[in-house]
Amino acid sequence: MPYAPSQVSFNAAFLSEIKEDNQRLQELLSETEIMFRRIPRHRYSVEQKRASVQRLLKLRDQLALHFALENAFGYLVDVIDIAPRLCNRAKAMIAEHDDLFLELCELIDDAEAALYDEGNAASVVNVARDYFRFLQKFYDHEAAENALLLDAFDSDLGVGD
């Protein structure tokens, strides 16, 4: 049987950059989660509000880089070429990047509103609640991307033989 090279290939430098980006993104997601869990629910200082805005801004910038790397190197687009049956799932994953990014931007707007409205502690509680919802959506998105890539590799390499 002749050897047929795999259609899936990755650049080592790209993988290194993705790995570093992903580590930094995970750190920021975790640090932000801890920050929102630690601040008291009844009273928020201006410093805590400002810190939440600054942390969310850093997270937004890192998320933009994360999605830009994924989109620029097109490994989800490669899935469409390798396994056309996965096309709709891949397109949905790509579209979710914009949705998730915009959701985080709205969260930043809410955090900034809470910062400038010092008398409304409930607004910070809402920002924290919305962050946890965003975090779950993001983790679900990443898990779905990983499952999609595994399905594509299974199609490309073949499994079960």
N, C-alpha and C positions, 0 to 999 in steps of 0.2 A: 504494500500500500504506500503510495507516495506521501511525502510529508507536506502538509498544508499549513503554512504559518498562520498564527493567530492574527485576527484583525485588530485586537485590542492591544495597544501599546501605550506606555507612559514614559515621559521624559523624567529622568532622575532629579534634575534641578527643579522641575515643576513639582514633583512629589515632595521634595524638601521644603519648598516654599509653602505648599499647601499644608504640610505638617506643622510648620512654625505658625502659620496663620491660624490653624485650627486650635493649637495649644493656647495661643493668646486669646482667641475668642472664647474658649472654654473657661479660661481664667477669669475673663471679664464677666461672663455669664454667672459664674459661681460667686465672684466677689459682689456683684450686684444683688444676687439673691440673698446672700448673707447680710448685706447692708439693709435691705428691706425687711428682713426678719428680725434684725437687732434693734431697729429704731422703735421707740415706744409708740403705742397706738393712740395715746391720749394727748401727747404734746410733742410738737416738732420744733426744733430750733431752726432759725434761719440758716445756720451752718449745715444742719442735717439736710435741709431742703436744697441748699446750694450743692452739697456733695452729691445728692441724688441726681441733680441735673447734670453735673460734670461727669459722673459715672455713666449715665445714659448717653451722653454725647460721645464719650470714648467708645462705648459699646456700638453706637451707630456707625462710627467711622470704621471700626473693625469689621462690623457686619457688612458694610459696603465693600471693603476689601475682599472679604470672604466670598461674597456673591460675584464680585468682579473676576476673581480668579477662576471660580467655577464656570462662569459664562465665557470668559476669554479663552480658556483652554478647551472648552466645549466637550468635556467628557460625557455630559448628558446628551449632547447632540450626536456623539459617536454611538450612543446606545441606539438611536434611531436607525443609523446605518447598519449596525450589527444585527439588531433584532427589530425589524419593522413592527412586529406585533406589540412591542413595548412603546411605540411612538406616542400614543395618547398619554401614557403615564409620564414619559419623559417631558413632553410639552407642559403637562400640568406642574411638574416639579420646577421647571424653569419659570413658569408664570408665578409660582408661589414666592419666588425671590422678591419680586416687586411688592407683592402683598405684605410679606413679612417686614420688609424695609419700611414701607409706609406706615405700618402699624407701630413700629418702634418710633418713627418720627412723630406720630400722634401722641404717643406716650411721653415723649420729650416735651411737646407742647403743653400737655397736662401738668407735667412736673414743673415747668417754668411758670405756669399759671398759679400753681400751689406756692411756689417761691414768692411770688409778688403779692399773693393774697394771704398775708400772715395770719389772719384770724380764722382760716378755714382748715382745721386739722383733718376733716373728712376727705378733703381733696387728696391729701398725701396717702391716706388709707386706700383710696381709689386707685392711685398711681401704683401702689404696691400690689394691689389685687390684680390690676391689669397687666403688670409686669409678669406675675406668676402665670397668667393665662398666655401671654406672649411666649414665655419660656417653654411652656408645654407644647404650644404650636410649633415652635422652632425645633424642639427635640423630636416631635412627631415627623416633621418635615425631613430632618436629617436621617431618621430611621427609614423613612420611605425612600429617600435617595439611595441609601445603602442597599436596601432590598432590591431596588431597581437595578443597580449596578451588578449585584450578585446574579440576578436573573439574566442580565446581558452576558455576563461571563459564562454562566451555565450554557447559554445558547451558543456562544462562540466556541467554548472549549468542549462542550458536551459533558454530560454527567450520566452516571449510572452504568457506565460500561467498563 
